[in-house]
Amino acid sequence: MLVTLVRTVLLYATVILGLRVMGKRQIGDMQPNELVTTILISDIATIPIQDIKQPVVNGVLAILALVCLEVTLSVVMLKWDGLRRVVDGRPTVVIRRGKPDQKAMRALRLTVDDLLERLRQQQVFSVEDVAFAIMETNGELSVLLKPGCQPATAAQVGAAAEDGGLPAPVVCDGKVREEFMAAVGLTRRQLAALLDEQGVAPDELFLMTVDGKGRVALVRREKE
């Protein structure tokens, strides 16, 4: 049992290291080559865990080899556009000015139901409202609405738009996060003053954010 535990921990650490080396996109929307690499890594990692007769070093070396191949391929694709098109493909326009491109949909084997479902996921319920819809190489659908169907911006309605920057989570689950305080130029004394204004203590908060304009948003902890 102890041997299995040690082998599992070692392979787990190797997989985590591999994913970190391959970059953050590997755990987000993956391109085809990244998906293949991830599947192979997960399959290889399970072999030494399930079969203790298999040397664990074989699994580690195989995982590291896949990571090296993926990183090398990514670097080459950055410099060679032709290889990137072969491996990842190209984005495809599936709707043009409110009309589905049936030829493109057939090439992608995309049914009308699939297209409508993906539009609904983008909060779009009418094909006629779409100026362009593009099927990205990772399978996501990007949608640009027609000008008359787009939400009005502050500039369009003549309102002043203030940019306070990215709200920083200065209190998370009852704990003060000083690294985020520095991002918005907030000192301990200023944080204490904001907490006094809200009438709360840090340990009473589930989340508190502050932006560059000093605007505060907070969520109190729910009682268990």
N, C-alpha and C positions, 0 to 999 in steps of 0.2 A: 504493500500500500504506500509506503514511504517513497519507494522508487517511482511509482506512478505519479505521486504528488510532485516530486522534484522535476520529473520530465515535463509535466504539465506546466509548471511555473516557468521553466526554461523556455519552452516553446511559446508560451503566452507572451513572455517578455520579448522574444524574437519577432513575433508577429507585430506587436506594438511598435517596436523599433523600425520594422520594415515599413509600416504605414506612415510613420513620422518622416522617414527618409523620403518616401514617395511624394509627400506634400499633403496639404489640407484638402485639395480637390479630390484626393482619393477617397475621402469619407463623405464627399458631397455628391454632386451629380457627376457620374463617371462616364468617360468616353469608353468605346468598346474595348480598347487594349487594356484600360485600367480595370474594367469589370472582369475580363479574363484573368488578369494577374491576381486580383482579389480572390476569385473563385479557386484558382489553383493553390494559392497560399493557404486558404482555409482547408482544402482537401489534404494537402501535404501535411499540415500541422496535426491533423487527426490520426494519421497513420502511426507515428511513434507513440502517441498517447494510448491508442487502442491495442497495439501490438508491442509489448515490452521487449520482444525478441529483436525488434528493429532498432538499430543504434540511433540514439537521439541526435547524434551529430549529423547523420544523413539528412534528417528533416531540417535541421538548422542550416546546413549548407545549401540545400535545395531552395529554401525560402530566401536566403541571402542572394543566391544566384538569380532568382526571379526579380528581386528588388533591383539588382544591378542592371538586369536587362531592361526593366521598365524605366529606370532613370536614364539609361543610355538612349533608349528609344525616344524618350521625351526630349532629350537634348538635341538629338538628330532632327526630330520633327520641327523644333524651333528654327532650325537653319535650312531645312529642306521642305518647302511647301508641298512639293509633289508627293512625298511620303506621307505627309499629314493628311492629304486628301485621300490617299489610298487607305490608310489605317482608320481615320476618323470619319471620312466622308465630308459632304458639304451641307450647309443648311439649305432647306428646300422651302420655297414659298408655296403654301397650300391654299391661301386665300388672297385674291387680288381685288381690291376695291369692292368688297362685298360679294364676290363670286368665287366659289371654291374652284381650284384648279384640279379638275378631275384626272388629268393625265398624271400630275404629280402625286395625287392621292393613290392612284393605282400602282405607281412605282414604289410607293412606301407601304403598300398594302394597308392603307388607312381607310377604314369604313366611315360612312357618314355619321354613324352612332359614335364612333371613337372621336371624330372631330368635334361633334357637338358636346360630348362629355368634357373634352379638354377645354373647350371654350367656356363651359359652365364653371369649371374649376378656376378660370380667370375672371369670374363674375361677368361674363358676356353671354347673353341669352339670345342674341339675334346675329346671324351671319352678316346681314346687311349693315350692321354697325361697324364692321371690321374693315379697316383700310388695307392692312396686310397682316397675315398670320404666317409665321415662319417656324417650321419644324427644325429645331436645333439638332446638332450631331449627337447630343446626349439624350435625345428623345423628349425634351421639354418643348412646349409650344409657346413662342413669344408672340404677343398680340399688340398691334397698334390700332387704336380706334380711329374712326373718322373724326375730323375736327369738331363736328357738331355733336358728337357723342362722348367727347372727352370731358372729364370733370373740370370745372372752371378753376383757374389758379388765382392766387391773391392778386397778381399783376393784372389779370383780365378784369377783375371786378373792382380794381382801383383801390384795393386795401394794401396797407403797409405790411410787408412780410418780414418778420424778424427771425434771424437765424441765430438761435442760441447754441448751436453746435449739438454734438451728440450727448444726450443725457447720460450722466455717469452714475452707476449704482454705488452710492457711497455707503449704504447700509444694506447688507444682504443677510437675511435670516438672523437678524439680531446682532450682527458683527459689523463693526466699522471697517471699511476698506480704504486704507490711507492711500494706496496706489491710485485709486480712482478719484480721491479727493484732489490729489495733485493735478490730475488731468483738467479739472475745472477751476483750479486755483483756489480751492477751499481749505481753510485752516481749521484746526481743531476748535478754536474759539468760535469761528463763524459757524461751524457745524453745530456746536452746542447752542448758539443763539437761534439757529433755525429749528432745532429740536424743541427749544423752549417756546418758540412761537406756535409750534404745532401741538405743544402740550404732551409730548411723548418722550420716552426713553428709547435708546437703541434696541434694547432687548424686547421691546414691545412691537418692533417692526419686522415684517417679512421682507419688505423692499422699500428703499427710499432712493429716488434719483434726483439729481440736481444738474441743470444745464449751465451753459456759460452765462446766461442772463440771470441766474439765481432762481429760476423757476423750480418749484419743488413738487414732486409727486410721490405719494407714499401709500403703501399697503400695509395695514396692520396684520399682525399674526392672528390666526384663528385659534381659538381655544380647542385643545385636543379633548 
